[in-house]
Amino acid sequence: MRTLKFIVDGRIIRPDPSCDFSGLVPGSEGYLRAEFSFSKDWDNTIKVVSFSRHNTEFTPKALADGVSCEIPPDALKNRYFQISVLGKRGDFVLTTNKVTIQQNGGQT
């Protein structure tokens, strides 16, 4: 399984520059995971990841281990998908921007 790493700093999510995002091929299933590194703002929050493509939102994924989840196959069917994170602690809610991940691998 391949892991895509993201950095979440306050309300900003971005791909981890130390992670290779190249060669992603649309249509993968059970192959990609998302892993997150969170700033202190996110301490003790329940974290949920939202995946979307073409304005279609897919069932959010809770970060059961607090840092990672599988990327849903439906989000991986086209040339890109978007990802964002929501955190909740009591009345405190924190949301990130959406970041777009391109899947250009496999093109001939």
C-alpha positions in Angstrom: 0.0 0.0 0.0 1.3 3.5 -0.9 1.0 6.3 1.6 0.5 10.0 0.6 1.6 12.3 3.4 0.1 15.6 4.2 1.0 18.5 6.6 -1.9 20.2 8.4 -0.9 23.4 10.0 -3.9 25.3 11.5 -6.4 25.6 8.7 -4.0 24.8 5.9 -3.4 21.4 4.4 -0.7 20.7 1.9 1.2 17.8 0.4 4.3 16.9 2.4 7.2 18.0 0.1 9.2 14.9 1.3 6.6 12.6 -0.1 6.5 11.5 -3.8 3.1 12.2 -5.3 4.2 11.3 -8.8 2.9 8.3 -10.8 -0.6 8.1 -9.3 -2.9 6.1 -11.6 -6.6 6.7 -11.6 -8.8 3.7 -10.7 -6.7 2.2 -7.8 -8.6 0.4 -5.1 -7.2 -0.5 -1.7 -3.8 0.9 -2.6 -3.6 4.5 -1.4 -3.6 5.8 2.2 -3.5 9.3 3.4 -1.3 10.1 6.4 -1.3 13.4 8.2 1.0 15.4 10.4 -0.9 17.9 12.5 0.1 21.2 14.2 -0.7 21.6 17.9 -4.0 23.3 17.0 -5.3 19.9 16.3 -4.4 18.3 19.6 -7.2 16.3 21.2 -9.6 16.8 18.3 -11.6 14.1 16.6 -10.4 14.2 13.0 -12.4 13.4 9.9 -11.1 13.5 6.3 -13.3 14.6 3.4 -12.6 13.4 -0.1 -14.2 14.8 -3.2 -13.9 15.1 -7.0 -16.0 17.0 -9.5 -18.1 18.6 -6.7 -19.1 15.1 -5.4 -18.4 14.5 -1.7 -17.7 11.0 -0.6 -18.3 9.4 2.8 -15.9 11.1 5.2 -13.3 8.9 6.8 -12.6 9.2 10.6 -8.9 9.0 11.5 -9.3 6.0 13.9 -5.6 6.0 14.7 -5.5 9.9 14.7 -3.2 10.1 11.7 -4.2 8.0 8.7 -7.0 6.4 6.6 -7.5 4.6 3.3 -8.5 6.9 0.4 -11.9 5.7 -0.9 -11.8 4.1 -4.4 -14.6 6.3 -5.7 -12.4 9.4 -5.1 -9.6 7.8 -7.2 -11.6 7.2 -10.4 -10.6 10.3 -12.3 -7.4 12.4 -12.9 -7.7 14.3 -9.6 -9.3 14.2 -6.2 -9.5 16.8 -3.4 -8.9 16.3 0.3 -9.6 18.4 3.4 -9.8 17.7 7.1 -12.2 18.7 9.9 -11.5 18.5 13.6 -13.8 18.8 16.5 -13.2 19.2 20.3 -16.3 20.1 22.2 -17.6 23.4 20.7 -14.3 24.0 18.9 -14.3 23.2 15.2 -11.4 23.5 12.8 -11.5 23.0 9.1 -8.8 23.1 6.4 -8.8 24.3 2.8 -9.1 21.7 0.0 -6.0 20.5 -1.7 -6.2 18.9 -5.2 -4.1 15.8 -5.9 -3.4 15.0 -9.6 -3.3 11.4 -10.9 -1.4 11.5 -14.1 0.4 8.2 -13.9 -0.2 5.6 -16.6 -0.6 8.1 -19.4 1.0 7.0 -22.6 
